[in-house]
Amino acid sequence: MGRAAESTAIAVTGCGAISALGADVESCMAALYEGRVQDPDQLRPTSTLRDPPAVFVVPGEVAEAGRPDLSRTARLALVAARQALVDAFDGAPRPPALRVGVCIGTTVGCTFNDEPFYCAWRGGERPAADPILRYGSTDLASLLAREIGAEGPRLTIVTACASGADAIGTASRWIRAGRCDVVVAGGADALDRYPYLGFARLGNSSPERCRPFDLCRRGLNLGEGAAALVLEPLAAVLERGGRPRAILAGYGAAADAHHPTAPHPEGRGLRRALAVALAQAGLRPEEIGFVNAHGTGTIDNDRVEGRVLAEVFAAGVPVLSTKGATGHTTGAAGALEAVFTIRSLEERLVPGSAGFEVPDPECRVVPPARSRRVEARAALSSSLAFGGANSVLVFRRWDR
């Protein structure tokens, strides 16, 4: 990277994550590489075996946030944000609070976790108002800003399952515009009864462990978790003697304008988002070493996404999905997968796609079933969402 490029590049200096795979980035990556997933028989949220399985964060892990007064989504977000800040600065002084921003994506933000309160109230009881007070913590950006001492711009983004990716992309624009010296960006969502039942009612939840891009796939498994990145101008990082984990080279977003839930059959929005992200990164498709796809395990998403990726990228480029291991973490998905992409670039190791066994000719991609070595200098993470939102992040491996 030349000096001119260094002056405008955006560095990822910290990563944090919590998911069903583990309570931090290291444990999540170890589980991914080893192919460890939760037992599907332990994933059902009720005793009715007809309910589709879901993927939960291990009980007790969320308590590490130390804030039982906050919603579960907020606690997940706080865990990831604190991890990312420690990873980025590790005792080094941070910029002034006024120059630190927060941009976080979510879907429902656990807004329905006050249901027991209303049930009790309608039953004639006078329950404690704690659930109502927790409602305020659904504005994740403001809450995190208070908790970490950030006084710069703050924004909570809700673009369905692209929320985490769009938060990271928006944060990169703040850095480029000079609004911030540091942005904590990512996504968080906890499992809740309402979205769980909503996805089941739509008929796109699998009755078994999900199988992204597999011929026998039957739908998605919902999951929960959070992830956060710390973004800074590369020049400032080098000046303070820091070392980037990666460079956020490109971001693209485009809408299908086609259907409330289904992707456009030709993937028009995804194609535009890919083109914008690659152009901003100054990369050709053949320079992408692997793709961390959205890969939900639903019939339409995998068929459309797989076809587009197969047409844009050269044959042999690994296309994987990590949702067979984490579940679909909705608003956190794009951020979690960004962390996985960055770490895979750093470690030159791509995880296998849990659940994948039999290729589907209609998808036209064959994910790696097991972890494999790659010498990739750049990689891409794609997110597709209800409402036709498509978001793409491109990362470069940091090599001075």
N, C-alpha and C positions, 0 to 999 in steps of 0.2 A: 504494500500500500504506500503510495507516494505521500509527500508532505502535504500537498494540497488536499488530497482525499482525507488525510488524518485530521485536518482542521475542521472538517464538517461531519465526520463519521460519528455514529452513536454507538457507544460501548454498553454491553451488558456486563455489569460488575458484580452482581449478586443474584442468587437464585434461592427461592424457598418453595417448599411444597409439602402438602399433607394429603394423603389419599388412602384408599383401601389397601394400597401396597405398603404403606409405612408412614411414619410421623415426620419424616424429613426427606430431603432429596436423596441422600445416600441410600437409605433403606428402600426408597421407591425404585431407584435405579438397579439396586442389587436384585430386587424381586423381578423386575422386568427382564433383566439379563438371564436370570435363572429360570424364568418361566413359571414362577410361583404365583398362584391365584387362589382366591377363596373358594372353598367347597360350595358348589351351587346349592346343595341341600341345606346349607347354613345361611343362605342369603334371603330367604323368604321373610318378608316383614310381618306375616301373620301365620297362623297355624293351618291356613287353608292352602293345600298344595296346588290349587288352581291359580293362585296368585303368581304372577311372574316374579322371578328373583330380582333382587337389587343388590348393589355392592356398597357396603357401609365402611366408614372409617372405624378402625378397631375401637371398641368402647374404652373410654378413659383417655384416649390420646388427645381429644379436643380440650380436656380439662387443663392441658398445659398452658393454655392462654391465660389461666388464672382469673377469668372474668365470668363467673357463672351468671352475672346479671345481664349478660349480652345474649343475643340470639345465637343459635348454633352456627349459622352462616357467618356471623360476625366473628365468632371465636376462631373458626377455621381460617378466615381471612387474616386475623391478627397473628396466628401462628406462622403462616406463610410469610407475612410482611416482616415480622421480627427476624425470621431466619435469613431472609434476603438482605436485610440491612447489616446483620452481623457478617454475612458472607462478603458483602461489598466493602465494608470499612474495617472490621476486625480491630477496633480500637482506634483507628485513625479518625481525626476530626472531620465532622461533616460540614457541608456548607451552611450558611445562615438559614434559619427556619423559613424565612420569607422566600428563599430560592428553592425550596423543596416542595414538589407537587405530589398529588396522589390521584391515580386514575384506576378505578376498579370496576370490573364487569360482573354482573349477576343476572339471574332471571327473576325468580319470585323473591329472592332475598329472605326466604323463610317468613314471609309476611303472614302466613296462616298459622304460625305456631301459637297463636292465642286462642285457637279453637276450644280447648278445654275450659278456658275462662268463660266464653260465651255459652257453652253447654251448661256449665254450672249456674251461670246467671239466669238463664232461661228456666232452669229447674228450681228457682227460688232461693238459691244459695247466695251468699255474699263473699265470693272468693277474693283473694288478694289480687291487687292490680299489677303485680309484677309482669305478667305477659303483655299487658297494654303498654307499660313503660318500655319494654324491650322493643316495641314496634319502631321506636326512633332509631334503633341500631341497624335498621334495614338500609339506611343511607350509608353504605359502607365507606365511601370515600371520606365523608365528614368524620365518621367515627374513627377510621384509621388515622386521619390527619391529627385528631386530638391525641390519640394514643401514642403516636410516634413523634409528636412535636413538629409537624409540618404545617407551615403557614402560607404556602404558595397555592396555586390553583388546585381545585379538587373537583372531581367529576365521577359520578356513578353512571356507568353505561349499561343499558339494557337493550341488547340486540339478539335476544334469545341465545341460541347455542354458539353464536359468534362473539358473545359479549367479552370474554377474556381476551381474545385476539384483537378485537377492536379497541379495547382499553390500552393494550400495548402499542398498537399502531397510533392511537391518538396521543399517547404519551411521547412517542417519537417526534410527532409534529410540534409538541410543546418545546422539546429540546432544540429542534431545528430552528424554531422561531425565536429562541432566546428567552422564552418565558421562565425557564427553570434551569438550574444547574444539576438537579437530581429529580427523578420521578420514580416513585414506587408504583408499579403498574402490574395488574394481573386480574384474577377472577376468583370467585368463591360461590359455592352453592351447597347447601345441606339438603339431604332428602327430607321430603315432607309429604304428608298424606295426599294433599291436593294434587300436586304435579304427578305424583306416582299414579293416582287413580286416573288422572287425565290422560297420561300416556297409555295406560292400559285400555282406556275406553276408545282411544284412537285405533287400537288394534295393531300398534307397531312395537309392542313389548314382547320379547321372546319368552316362552315358557321354560327355557333352559338357558344355559350359558350362551351368550351371544357369540356369533361367528362372523366377524367382518370379512367381506369379500368371498365368503365360502358359498359353494353351490347350495348347501343345505341351510343357509342362514334363515332365521325366522323372526328377526327383529332385534331390538336393543335391550340392554339391561341398564336401568338408571343407576347412577353412582353419586358420590358426593366427594368434595374435597376443595382444595384451594391451592393456588400457586401465585407467586409474585416474582417480578424481576426488578432490579434496580438499574435504571438507565442514566447514563451520564455522557456528556460530550467526550469523545476519545481524547482530544487534546488535553482536557483538564485532568483526565485519569492519568495520562502519561506524565503530566507535570507534577502530580503529587506522588508519583512512583507506584501507582496502582497497576494491576494487571487485569485486563478484560478477560472475561470468560468467552465472549464472542462479540461480533459486530452485528447489530441489527441493520441489515443492509437495505431492506425494502419492505414496503407494506402496500397492499392493494385491497380495495373493497368495492364490491359492485352488487347490485340487486338484480334478481331474476325478473321481478314484476310479473309473476306468472300464477302463483297459487299460495294460499295461506300456509300450507304445510309441505307440499311436494316440491322438489326441485324442478327446474325447467328441464324437459326431456333431453335437450341438447347441451345443457350446462352452460347457458350463455353468460350468466353472471359469474360463474367460476372462471370461465375463459378470460373474461375482462379483468377480473381480480388478479389472475395469474400474470397477465400481460403487464399490468400496471406495476405489480410488485417486482417482477423481473427487470422491467425497464428502470425503475428507481434504483435497483441494486446494480445495474449495469452488467447484468449477466445474461448469457444465452441459456436456453433450456438444457443444453448438453453439459453445462458447467455445474448443474445441480447433482450432488452425489447421492441423495436419497430424499424421499418425501414422506413426512409423517402425515398421513391422510386423516380426514375426518372419520371415515370408516365406521359408521354406527352399527352395521349389521342389519340394517333395514333393506328391503328389496330395492326400493327406488334410489335411495341415497348411494348405495354402493355401485349400482349399475351405472348411474350417471357420472358419479365422481371417477369411478374406475376408467370409464371410456375416455373422459376428458384427459385424465393424467396419462393414459396410454398413448393418446394422440399428441400431447404436448411434449412429453419426455421420451428420451431414447429407450429402446428395449434394453432390459437388464438393469435399469435404475431401480433400486429397491423401493417399493411402495408398501408401507406398513401401517397398521392401526394398533394403538395401545388400548382401545376401549374394551377389548376382550379381557383385559386385566383390571382396568380401573372402573369399568362401567362408563356410561355416558354421564359425565359430571356437569352437563348443561352449561351454565354460565362460567364454570371453572375450566371447561374442556380446552379451550384455545390456549389458556395460560399454562395449564399442566403440560400440554403437548409441546408448547414452546420450551419449557424447561427440559423436557425429555429430548427434544431436538438439539438444544444447546449442549447438553451433557453427552449425547451421542457423538456430536461433532468433536468435542474435546477428547473423548475416550476412543474415537475411531471405532466404535462398536455400535451396531444397530440392533435393537432388541427384536426378537421374534414376535409374531402376531398371535397372541393367545387366542385359541378357538378356531383358527384357520386350519383346514385339512384338505378340502377338495376344491380345486380351482373352478370358478364359474366362467365359462367362455364369454358370457355377456358382460362381465366386469372388465375383462381384458388385462387385469393385473394379477400377479401371483405373489402375495406377500411372503416374506421369509418366515418359515415355521419356527426357526430357532435363531438365536443371536448369531450375527456374522460380522466379520471385520470389514470396514470400508475405509478407503483413503479419500474422504470427501472434504473439499475445501469450502463447500457451501451446501446448505440444505434448506428445505422448505416445509412449512407446516400450514395446512389448509383447514378452514372451518366453514361448515355450511349450516345454515340455521333456518328455522321456521320463518315465514315471511319472505323467503328468497334471499336472505342475506348471505353473502359469500365474502370471506376475508382470508388473506394470505400473508404470511410473514416469511421473510427470507433472512437467514442468518449465515454469516461467514465465520469460519474458524479463525481465531486470532493467531496470526503468525507475524511477528514484527519484521 
